[in-house]
Amino acid sequence: MILAPGTILQRLYLKDRIARLGRGTFIEVGPGEGHLSNLLLELGWSGVGIERDMESASRLRQLAGAAGAGGRYTVLCDDWLRPREPDRIPRRADLILACMVLEHLDDADERLYFRRCEHHLGPAGIGALLVPACEQAWGIEDVVAGHYRRYSKDRLRFLFSGMGWRLDHLAGLTYPLSNLLLPLSNWLVARAESHKSVMSMRDRTLSSGRRKVPGKTLFPRIAGILSNEISLYPAHLAQMIFRDSESALVLYAEGGPGIQAGAN
């Protein structure tokens, strides 16, 4: 599968961050296409993906392949916030990760997300988040995907502090490449998905994990010549240099319940 440039840049950044944590067990909330679950499996982790959309969960079970067959990855079709089968969710995990999930939750469920993480994190467990950033960049994609908000660094700091969580690490990702591609991205989304704007927030959220937008989420095989980790490594170096930019379109945060610490 050919990944979008922004997804590849996020993956390159997480490779380094996750390597710092060693190996352990994880829970990914809303894995969608499974890109980050697959990355964790490649790095030697084992875990569970919790996906409430049945179609996405079925596809995840197929994508898990040998890792799932070997018992290292399980897909649960359930709701992380209000699970129908809570006993199937691991009681303790070393890492709970959510990529582009929190923005789909209203304010009450946003707080509930953190409380659910507290219930399932081990004593030294880490909660990691990837969320859309730069509130000024709100646009058609946020509407059709069912977003309630975009985040700023200050908003995330306030959220973590208000939940009694420490914030260990905070960085802006995909800048400047995603910003340069944003006008094209908005045009592609408007052309392919404008009809979703009349759907309910719930349905927009459920469909956001299986989007089919030519040029944004779907690419011809030849696109892999340009969209791969080697060719995009210079863009990764740029995102590392500019990770403090307030214009970054993605924020990555790590933290956990406990005494507040300064983000590095």
VOVEX-642323 format. One record per atom (N, C-alpha, C): residue number from 1; x, y, z. Coordinates in pm, whole numbers, plus 50000, padded with zeros to 5 digits. Example, Ala and Ser with C-alpha at 12.3 -4.5 7.8 and 13.67 -1.06 7.14 Angstrom:
<recs>
REC k c1 c2 c3
REC 1 51319 49431 50780
REC 1 51230 49550 50780
REC 1 51320 49670 50780
REC 2 51285 49775 50708
REC 2 51367 49894 50714
REC 2 51290 50003 50787
</recs>
This chain:
<recs>
REC k c1 c2 c3
REC 1 50084 49881 50000
REC 1 50000 50000 50000
REC 1 50088 50125 50000
REC 2 50056 50221 49913
REC 2 50129 50347 49906
REC 2 50069 50442 50011
REC 3 50153 50493 50099
REC 3 50108 50583 50204
REC 3 50122 50728 50159
REC 4 50036 50814 50214
REC 4 50045 50957 50186
REC 4 50172 51014 50247
REC 5 50227 51120 50188
REC 5 50350 51179 50243
REC 5 50340 51215 50390
REC 6 50228 51274 50432
REC 6 50213 51312 50572
REC 6 50215 51191 50664
REC 7 50152 51082 50621
REC 7 50152 50959 50700
REC 7 50293 50903 50714
REC 8 50370 50909 50608
REC 8 50508 50861 50611
REC 8 50592 50945 50707
REC 9 50574 51077 50705
REC 9 50648 51164 50795
REC 9 50613 51134 50941
REC 10 50486 51111 50969
REC 10 50446 51074 51105
REC 10 50511 50942 51145
REC 11 50511 50848 51054
REC 11 50569 50717 51081
REC 11 50719 50729 51111
REC 12 50791 50811 51035
REC 12 50934 50830 51059
REC 12 50960 50891 51196
REC 13 50876 50985 51236
REC 13 50895 51046 51367
REC 13 50866 50946 51479
REC 14 50758 50870 51462
REC 14 50721 50774 51567
REC 14 50821 50660 51579
REC 15 50886 50625 51471
REC 15 50988 50520 51479
REC 15 51091 50553 51586
REC 16 51135 50677 51584
REC 16 51235 50721 51681
REC 16 51177 50726 51822
REC 17 51059 50782 51837
REC 17 51000 50794 51970
REC 17 50971 50658 52032
REC 18 50915 50566 51953
REC 18 50879 50435 52007
REC 18 51003 50353 52039
REC 19 51109 50372 51956
REC 19 51234 50301 51985
REC 19 51288 50338 52122
REC 20 51262 50462 52166
REC 20 51308 50506 52297
REC 20 51237 50433 52411
REC 21 51118 50381 52382
REC 21 51039 50315 52485
REC 21 51072 50167 52500
REC 22 51157 50114 52412
REC 22 51186 49971 52416
REC 22 51073 49892 52352
REC 23 51038 49780 52413
REC 23 50929 49697 52362
REC 23 50831 49668 52474
REC 24 50707 49641 52435
REC 24 50606 49611 52536
REC 24 50474 49580 52470
REC 25 50367 49611 52542
REC 25 50232 49585 52492
REC 25 50162 49719 52466
REC 26 50078 49721 52363
REC 26 50011 49845 52327
REC 26 49863 49822 52301
REC 27 49790 49930 52312
REC 27 49651 49937 52266
REC 27 49645 50055 52170
REC 28 49598 50031 52046
REC 28 49573 50143 51957
REC 28 49422 50163 51946
REC 29 49379 50284 51977
REC 29 49237 50319 51971
REC 29 49208 50378 51834
REC 30 49115 50317 51762
REC 30 49079 50366 51629
REC 30 49190 50352 51528
REC 31 49244 50231 51506
REC 31 49359 50215 51417
REC 31 49330 50240 51270
REC 32 49204 50243 51229
REC 32 49173 50276 51089
REC 32 49238 50180 50991
REC 33 49333 50230 50913
REC 33 49404 50147 50815
REC 33 49512 50061 50879
REC 34 49545 50085 51004
REC 34 49641 50001 51074
REC 34 49787 50038 51055
REC 35 49815 50158 51002
REC 35 49954 50195 50974
REC 35 50040 50195 51101
REC 36 49987 50253 51210
REC 36 50069 50263 51330
REC 36 50075 50130 51406
REC 37 49968 50055 51405
REC 37 49974 49921 51465
REC 37 50080 49836 51395
REC 38 50084 49845 51262
REC 38 50184 49770 51186
REC 38 50326 49816 51222
REC 39 50343 49948 51241
REC 39 50474 49999 51281
REC 39 50517 49942 51416
REC 40 50426 49941 51511
REC 40 50459 49886 51643
REC 40 50493 49737 51635
REC 41 50419 49664 51554
REC 41 50448 49522 51536
REC 41 50586 49503 51474
REC 42 50620 49587 51376
REC 42 50753 49579 51314
REC 42 50863 49603 51416
REC 43 50835 49687 51515
REC 43 50935 49722 51616
REC 43 50936 49624 51734
REC 44 50860 49515 51723
REC 44 50866 49410 51823
REC 44 50762 49417 51932
REC 45 50666 49508 51921
REC 45 50561 49518 52020
REC 45 50450 49416 51990
REC 46 50364 49395 52087
REC 46 50242 49316 52067
REC 46 50126 49395 52125
REC 47 50007 49375 52068
REC 47 49899 49457 52120
REC 47 49763 49429 52062
REC 48 49674 49527 52085
REC 48 49534 49517 52049
REC 48 49493 49644 51976
REC 49 49419 49629 51868
REC 49 49358 49742 51800
REC 49 49209 49741 51829
REC 50 49157 49854 51875
REC 50 49014 49865 51908
REC 50 48950 49960 51807
REC 51 48869 49904 51719
REC 51 48809 49979 51608
REC 51 48658 49956 51609
REC 52 48582 50064 51618
REC 52 48438 50045 51630
REC 52 48366 50032 51495
REC 53 48433 50065 51386
REC 53 48374 50049 51254
REC 53 48396 49905 51207
REC 54 48288 49833 51178
REC 54 48298 49690 51145
REC 54 48379 49666 51019
REC 55 48359 49750 50917
REC 55 48431 49731 50791
REC 55 48581 49751 50812
REC 56 48618 49854 50888
REC 56 48760 49879 50916
REC 56 48819 49766 50999
REC 57 48743 49716 51098
REC 57 48793 49608 51183
REC 57 48818 49482 51102
REC 58 48728 49452 51008
REC 58 48745 49335 50924
REC 58 48872 49347 50839
REC 59 48894 49466 50781
REC 59 49012 49488 50700
REC 59 49139 49481 50784
REC 60 49133 49531 50907
REC 60 49250 49526 50996
REC 60 49290 49383 51026
REC 61 49191 49296 51044
REC 61 49223 49155 51072
REC 61 49298 49093 50955
REC 62 49262 49133 50834
REC 62 49333 49081 50717
REC 62 49473 49140 50707
REC 63 49487 49270 50734
REC 63 49616 49336 50725
REC 63 49714 49287 50831
REC 64 49659 49245 50946
REC 64 49746 49199 51054
REC 64 49830 49080 51009
REC 65 49772 48997 50922
REC 65 49846 48886 50861
REC 65 49914 48796 50962
REC 66 50041 48773 50937
REC 66 50119 48680 51019
REC 66 50129 48726 51163
REC 67 50134 48857 51186
REC 67 50145 48906 51323
REC 67 50021 48868 51403
REC 68 49904 48882 51341
REC 68 49782 48843 51410
REC 68 49775 48694 51430
REC 69 49815 48618 51326
REC 69 49810 48472 51336
REC 69 49904 48421 51443
REC 70 50013 48493 51465
REC 70 50109 48452 51568
REC 70 50071 48495 51707
REC 71 49955 48556 51721
REC 71 49908 48594 51853
REC 71 49961 48726 51904
REC 72 50031 48803 51818
REC 72 50089 48929 51864
REC 72 49995 49047 51845
REC 73 49888 49029 51768
REC 73 49797 49140 51743
REC 73 49655 49089 51734
REC 74 49567 49155 51809
REC 74 49426 49120 51810
REC 74 49345 49244 51775
REC 75 49243 49226 51694
REC 75 49154 49336 51658
REC 75 49019 49314 51726
REC 76 48974 49413 51802
REC 76 48844 49409 51866
REC 76 48754 49511 51799
REC 77 48637 49469 51754
REC 77 48539 49562 51701
REC 77 48453 49608 51818
REC 78 48489 49720 51876
REC 78 48424 49767 51998
REC 78 48445 49917 52012
REC 79 48380 49976 52110
REC 79 48389 50118 52138
REC 79 48480 50137 52259
REC 80 48593 50205 52240
REC 80 48689 50225 52348
REC 80 48625 50297 52467
REC 81 48541 50394 52440
REC 81 48483 50474 52548
REC 81 48377 50397 52626
REC 82 48297 50319 52556
REC 82 48187 50245 52620
REC 82 48186 50102 52565
REC 83 48286 50023 52603
REC 83 48301 49889 52543
REC 83 48187 49795 52580
REC 84 48147 49719 52479
REC 84 48045 49616 52502
REC 84 48106 49494 52572
REC 85 48235 49470 52545
REC 85 48305 49355 52604
REC 85 48433 49404 52674
REC 86 48418 49474 52786
REC 86 48535 49534 52852
REC 86 48638 49431 52897
REC 87 48595 49309 52924
REC 87 48689 49208 52973
REC 87 48788 49164 52867
REC 88 48760 49192 52740
REC 88 48852 49152 52633
REC 88 48966 49253 52614
REC 89 48951 49372 52672
REC 89 49055 49473 52661
REC 89 49161 49447 52766
REC 90 49290 49444 52730
REC 90 49395 49417 52829
REC 90 49387 49512 52946
REC 91 49403 49457 53065
REC 91 49391 49538 53186
REC 91 49505 49638 53199
REC 92 49625 49600 53154
REC 92 49741 49688 53164
REC 92 49819 49688 53033
REC 93 49849 49805 52981
REC 93 49929 49819 52860
REC 93 50041 49918 52887
REC 94 50152 49898 52816
REC 94 50265 49990 52830
REC 94 50246 50118 52750
REC 95 50166 50110 52644
REC 95 50144 50224 52557
REC 95 50001 50221 52505
REC 96 49932 50334 52516
REC 96 49802 50350 52453
REC 96 49815 50464 52353
REC 97 49785 50434 52228
REC 97 49808 50527 52118
REC 97 49678 50553 52043
REC 98 49656 50680 52009
REC 98 49542 50716 51925
REC 98 49588 50815 51820
REC 99 49566 50783 51695
REC 99 49605 50870 51583
REC 99 49480 50926 51517
REC 100 49463 51056 51525
REC 100 49350 51125 51464
REC 100 49216 51070 51515
REC 101 49207 51062 51648
REC 101 49086 51014 51715
REC 101 49025 51120 51805
REC 102 49107 51188 51883
REC 102 49056 51277 51987
REC 102 48969 51389 51932
REC 103 49000 51436 51811
REC 103 48925 51546 51751
REC 103 48783 51505 51712
REC 104 48756 51374 51711
REC 104 48622 51324 51679
REC 104 48531 51319 51802
REC 105 48583 51352 51918
REC 105 48508 51339 52043
REC 105 48461 51475 52092
REC 106 48338 51481 52141
REC 106 48293 51605 52203
REC 106 48367 51625 52335
REC 107 48345 51736 52401
REC 107 48425 51770 52518
REC 107 48413 51666 52629
REC 108 48292 51613 52652
REC 108 48273 51513 52757
REC 108 48346 51384 52724
REC 109 48336 51338 52598
REC 109 48403 51214 52559
REC 109 48555 51233 52549
REC 110 48599 51355 52521
REC 110 48743 51383 52522
REC 110 48800 51356 52661
REC 111 48729 51401 52764
REC 111 48774 51374 52901
REC 111 48763 51227 52934
REC 112 48655 51162 52889
REC 112 48637 51020 52915
REC 112 48750 50938 52853
REC 113 48798 50981 52736
REC 113 48909 50910 52672
REC 113 49028 50899 52768
REC 114 49064 51008 52832
REC 114 49178 51007 52923
REC 114 49151 50918 53044
REC 115 49030 50921 53096
REC 115 48998 50836 53211
REC 115 49005 50688 53175
REC 116 48962 50655 53053
REC 116 48972 50516 53009
REC 116 49118 50475 52996
REC 117 49203 50565 52948
REC 117 49346 50535 52939
REC 117 49404 50510 53077
REC 118 49367 50591 53175
REC 118 49417 50573 53311
REC 118 49383 50433 53363
REC 119 49265 50385 53324
REC 119 49219 50254 53372
REC 119 49302 50139 53314
REC 120 49358 50161 53194
REC 120 49425 50051 53124
REC 120 49576 50067 53112
REC 121 49631 50179 53154
REC 121 49776 50196 53148
REC 121 49844 50130 53268
REC 122 49959 50068 53241
REC 122 50040 50014 53349
REC 122 50100 50126 53432
REC 123 50168 50093 53542
REC 123 50223 50195 53634
REC 123 50314 50296 53566
REC 124 50393 50252 53469
REC 124 50482 50344 53397
REC 124 50436 50363 53254
REC 125 50307 50341 53230
REC 125 50255 50346 53094
REC 125 50252 50485 53034
REC 126 50256 50488 52901
REC 126 50258 50612 52825
REC 126 50133 50622 52739
REC 127 50073 50740 52738
REC 127 49965 50770 52644
REC 127 50020 50858 52534
REC 128 49997 50822 52409
REC 128 50049 50899 52296
REC 128 49934 50937 52204
REC 129 49940 51058 52153
REC 129 49834 51112 52068
REC 129 49891 51178 51943
REC 130 49824 51158 51832
REC 130 49844 51238 51711
REC 130 49712 51306 51682
REC 131 49713 51438 51671
REC 131 49590 51513 51648
REC 131 49613 51618 51540
REC 132 49507 51660 51469
REC 132 49522 51768 51372
REC 132 49547 51899 51444
REC 133 49634 51982 51389
REC 133 49675 52104 51457
REC 133 49656 52225 51367
REC 134 49693 52341 51423
REC 134 49682 52471 51355
REC 134 49534 52504 51333
REC 135 49475 52567 51433
REC 135 49332 52595 51429
REC 135 49293 52682 51309
REC 136 49387 52761 51259
REC 136 49359 52845 51143
REC 136 49344 52765 51014
REC 137 49386 52638 51017
REC 137 49380 52554 50897
REC 137 49248 52478 50886
REC 138 49152 52507 50975
REC 138 49023 52439 50969
REC 138 48965 52450 50828
REC 139 48918 52335 50774
REC 139 48869 52338 50637
REC 139 48778 52222 50605
REC 140 48763 52194 50477
REC 140 48668 52095 50428
REC 140 48697 51956 50485
REC 141 48825 51921 50502
REC 141 48856 51788 50554
REC 141 48806 51770 50696
REC 142 48816 51874 50778
REC 142 48765 51866 50915
REC 142 48614 51844 50915
REC 143 48546 51909 50822
REC 143 48400 51897 50814
REC 143 48359 51757 50774
REC 144 48416 51705 50665
REC 144 48371 51575 50615
REC 144 48420 51459 50702
REC 145 48527 51479 50779
REC 145 48577 51372 50865
REC 145 48509 51369 51000
REC 146 48428 51469 51032
REC 146 48357 51470 51159
REC 146 48441 51518 51276
REC 147 48519 51623 51253
REC 147 48602 51678 51360
REC 147 48524 51781 51441
REC 148 48550 51783 51572
REC 148 48497 51888 51658
REC 148 48594 52005 51669
REC 149 48722 51977 51648
REC 149 48823 52081 51672
REC 149 48956 52043 51609
REC 150 49042 52144 51592
REC 150 49185 52126 51574
REC 150 49252 52175 51702
REC 151 49376 52132 51723
REC 151 49444 52161 51849
REC 151 49560 52257 51829
REC 152 49588 52334 51931
REC 152 49712 52410 51941
REC 152 49795 52347 52053
REC 153 49921 52384 52060
REC 153 50006 52333 52169
REC 153 49952 52377 52304
REC 154 49908 52501 52312
REC 154 49854 52549 52440
REC 154 49729 52472 52480
REC 155 49645 52439 52382
REC 155 49523 52365 52415
REC 155 49557 52226 52467
REC 156 49657 52161 52406
REC 156 49697 52029 52456
REC 156 49760 52039 52594
REC 157 49841 52140 52616
REC 157 49900 52157 52750
REC 157 49791 52176 52855
REC 158 49692 52258 52823
REC 158 49582 52283 52915
REC 158 49501 52156 52938
REC 159 49479 52079 52831
REC 159 49402 51955 52842
REC 159 49473 51854 52932
REC 160 49601 51831 52907
REC 160 49677 51736 52989
REC 160 49677 51781 53135
REC 161 49704 51908 53158
REC 161 49709 51959 53294
REC 161 49573 51945 53363
REC 162 49466 51979 53291
REC 162 49333 51970 53349
REC 162 49292 51829 53383
REC 163 49347 51730 53312
REC 163 49317 51590 53339
REC 163 49410 51531 53445
REC 164 49504 51612 53497
REC 164 49599 51561 53595
REC 164 49707 51475 53533
REC 165 49734 51499 53405
REC 165 49837 51425 53333
REC 165 49963 51511 53317
REC 166 50076 51447 53320
REC 166 50200 51514 53283
REC 166 50212 51509 53131
REC 167 50282 51607 53076
REC 167 50309 51611 52932
REC 167 50459 51599 52914
REC 168 50504 51484 52867
REC 168 50647 51455 52858
REC 168 50710 51503 52728
REC 169 50630 51505 52622
REC 169 50686 51538 52491
REC 169 50576 51594 52403
REC 170 50608 51702 52330
REC 170 50511 51766 52243
REC 170 50584 51821 52121
REC 171 50538 51783 52002
REC 171 50607 51826 51880
REC 171 50507 51843 51766
REC 172 50534 51942 51681
REC 172 50458 51959 51558
REC 172 50520 51877 51447
REC 173 50436 51811 51367
REC 173 50485 51722 51262
REC 173 50435 51766 51124
REC 174 50504 51718 51024
REC 174 50476 51728 50880
REC 174 50498 51868 50822
REC 175 50544 51962 50904
REC 175 50573 52096 50852
REC 175 50714 52098 50793
REC 176 50736 52159 50677
REC 176 50641 52241 50599
REC 176 50572 52168 50484
REC 177 50606 52039 50462
REC 177 50555 51973 50342
REC 177 50402 51972 50337
REC 178 50337 51930 50448
REC 178 50191 51923 50446
REC 178 50127 52059 50424
REC 179 50189 52164 50475
REC 179 50136 52299 50454
REC 179 50141 52338 50306
REC 180 50249 52299 50239
REC 180 50261 52328 50096
REC 180 50156 52251 50016
REC 181 50124 52131 50061
REC 181 50028 52047 49989
REC 181 49883 52072 50030
REC 182 49861 52156 50132
REC 182 49726 52173 50187
REC 182 49624 52223 50083
REC 183 49654 52322 50001
REC 183 49553 52364 49902
REC 183 49512 52251 49808
REC 184 49609 52171 49763
REC 184 49577 52057 49677
REC 184 49495 51955 49754
REC 185 49532 51929 49879
REC 185 49459 51834 49962
REC 185 49314 51876 49978
REC 186 49290 52003 50008
REC 186 49153 52052 50027
REC 186 49072 52038 49898
REC 187 49136 52064 49784
REC 187 49066 52050 49656
REC 187 49027 51906 49629
REC 188 49119 51813 49657
REC 188 49091 51671 49635
REC 188 48978 51623 49726
REC 189 48981 51666 49852
REC 189 48877 51625 49947
REC 189 48743 51683 49907
REC 190 48741 51810 49870
REC 190 48615 51873 49830
REC 190 48554 51803 49710
REC 191 48638 51763 49615
REC 191 48589 51697 49494
REC 191 48533 51558 49524
REC 192 48598 51485 49616
REC 192 48561 51346 49640
REC 192 48465 51325 49756
REC 193 48461 51418 49853
REC 193 48388 51388 49977
REC 193 48293 51497 50023
REC 194 48268 51598 49945
REC 194 48179 51706 49990
REC 194 48041 51654 50031
REC 195 47997 51547 49969
REC 195 47865 51492 50000
REC 195 47853 51446 50145
REC 196 47967 51418 50209
REC 196 47963 51369 50348
REC 196 47923 51477 50447
REC 197 47928 51603 50405
REC 197 47900 51711 50499
REC 197 47758 51708 50553
REC 198 47667 51636 50487
REC 198 47528 51627 50534
REC 198 47507 51504 50623
REC 199 47608 51420 50636
REC 199 47596 51302 50721
REC 199 47605 51342 50868
REC 200 47560 51255 50956
REC 200 47572 51282 51100
REC 200 47718 51279 51141
REC 201 47751 51342 51253
REC 201 47888 51341 51304
REC 201 47934 51197 51327
REC 202 47845 51113 51377
REC 202 47881 50973 51402
REC 202 47920 50902 51274
REC 203 47838 50918 51169
REC 203 47865 50849 51044
REC 203 47991 50904 50977
REC 204 48013 51034 50987
REC 204 48135 51092 50931
REC 204 48258 51036 51003
REC 205 48247 51021 51135
REC 205 48358 50966 51212
REC 205 48384 50821 51175
REC 206 48278 50740 51164
REC 206 48296 50599 51131
REC 206 48359 50581 50993
REC 207 48322 50665 50898
REC 207 48374 50650 50762
REC 207 48513 50709 50747
REC 208 48559 50786 50846
REC 208 48689 50854 50833
REC 208 48806 50756 50832
REC 209 48786 50636 50883
REC 209 48893 50537 50885
REC 209 48906 50458 50755
REC 210 48816 50482 50660
REC 210 48820 50408 50533
REC 210 48790 50502 50416
REC 211 48860 50612 50416
REC 211 48840 50712 50311
REC 211 48908 50670 50182
REC 212 48847 50705 50071
REC 212 48902 50671 49939
REC 212 48903 50798 49854
REC 213 49011 50872 49868
REC 213 49026 50999 49797
REC 213 49146 50987 49703
REC 214 49123 50976 49571
REC 214 49236 50966 49478
REC 214 49331 51085 49493
REC 215 49459 51053 49505
REC 215 49560 51157 49520
REC 215 49587 51196 49663
REC 216 49503 51147 49758
REC 216 49524 51177 49899
REC 216 49534 51052 49985
REC 217 49440 50958 49966
REC 217 49446 50832 50039
REC 217 49463 50713 49943
REC 218 49440 50735 49815
REC 218 49458 50631 49713
REC 218 49560 50679 49611
REC 219 49660 50593 49583
REC 219 49766 50632 49491
REC 219 49797 50518 49395
REC 220 49831 50550 49270
REC 220 49878 50445 49179
REC 220 50013 50393 49227
REC 221 50046 50272 49189
REC 221 50169 50209 49237
REC 221 50293 50291 49203
REC 222 50290 50359 49089
REC 222 50407 50437 49048
REC 222 50437 50552 49145
REC 223 50335 50594 49223
REC 223 50355 50703 49319
REC 223 50452 50663 49429
REC 224 50472 50532 49446
REC 224 50565 50485 49548
REC 224 50709 50528 49522
REC 225 50739 50569 49398
REC 225 50873 50618 49365
REC 225 50903 50745 49443
REC 226 50800 50828 49463
REC 226 50819 50955 49533
REC 226 50772 50949 49678
REC 227 50671 50869 49705
REC 227 50613 50865 49839
REC 227 50663 50741 49913
REC 228 50783 50751 49968
REC 228 50840 50643 50048
REC 228 50935 50704 50151
REC 229 50980 50623 50245
REC 229 51059 50676 50356
REC 229 51195 50728 50312
REC 230 51251 50672 50206
REC 230 51382 50717 50159
REC 230 51371 50852 50090
REC 231 51278 50862 49995
REC 231 51265 50987 49920
REC 231 51217 51102 50007
REC 232 51140 51071 50112
REC 232 51086 51176 50199
REC 232 51172 51203 50321
REC 233 51290 51139 50328
REC 233 51374 51161 50445
REC 233 51417 51307 50459
REC 234 51450 51379 50350
REC 234 51479 51522 50366
REC 234 51362 51599 50428
REC 235 51238 51563 50391
REC 235 51122 51628 50451
REC 235 51110 51593 50599
REC 236 51154 51472 50636
REC 236 51156 51433 50777
REC 236 51257 51519 50854
REC 237 51374 51542 50795
REC 237 51472 51628 50860
REC 237 51414 51769 50878
REC 238 51339 51816 50778
REC 238 51277 51948 50790
REC 238 51174 51952 50902
REC 239 51092 51846 50916
REC 239 50994 51846 51023
REC 239 51061 51840 51160
REC 240 51178 51778 51166
REC 240 51252 51776 51292
REC 240 51302 51918 51327
REC 241 51352 51989 51227
REC 241 51402 52125 51248
REC 241 51290 52219 51291
REC 242 51171 52202 51230
REC 242 51060 52295 51253
REC 242 50952 52237 51345
REC 243 50988 52142 51431
REC 243 50885 52077 51512
REC 243 50824 52169 51617
REC 244 50885 52287 51640
REC 244 50825 52384 51732
REC 244 50734 52483 51661
REC 245 50717 52468 51532
REC 245 50635 52562 51456
REC 245 50489 52555 51498
REC 246 50429 52672 51516
REC 246 50287 52679 51548
REC 246 50200 52653 51425
REC 247 50262 52645 51306
REC 247 50187 52622 51183
REC 247 50180 52475 51144
REC 248 50246 52387 51219
REC 248 50243 52244 51188
REC 248 50098 52194 51189
REC 249 50065 52109 51096
REC 249 49927 52061 51081
REC 249 49897 51937 51164
REC 250 49998 51881 51230
REC 250 49981 51764 51316
REC 250 50060 51787 51444
REC 251 50003 51748 51558
REC 251 50075 51752 51684
REC 251 50087 51611 51739
REC 252 50206 51581 51792
REC 252 50229 51454 51859
REC 252 50257 51482 52006
REC 253 50190 51411 52095
REC 253 50206 51432 52239
REC 253 50223 51298 52309
REC 254 50310 51297 52410
REC 254 50329 51182 52497
REC 254 50314 51228 52641
REC 255 50255 51145 52722
REC 255 50244 51177 52864
REC 255 50178 51063 52938
REC 256 50127 51095 53056
REC 256 50063 50994 53135
REC 256 50013 51051 53266
REC 257 49931 50976 53338
REC 257 49881 51024 53466
REC 257 49996 51046 53563
REC 258 49993 51157 53636
REC 258 50097 51178 53736
REC 258 50146 51319 53743
REC 259 50259 51336 53808
REC 259 50316 51467 53833
REC 259 50354 51534 53702
REC 260 50317 51662 53691
REC 260 50345 51735 53568
REC 260 50493 51752 53546
REC 261 50536 51730 53421
REC 261 50676 51750 53383
REC 261 50680 51839 53261
REC 262 50793 51904 53238
REC 262 50807 51989 53122
REC 262 50822 51906 52997
REC 263 50751 51943 52889
REC 263 50761 51869 52764
REC 263 50897 51895 52699
REC 264 50955 51788 52643
REC 264 51083 51806 52573
REC 264 51069 51769 52427
</recs>
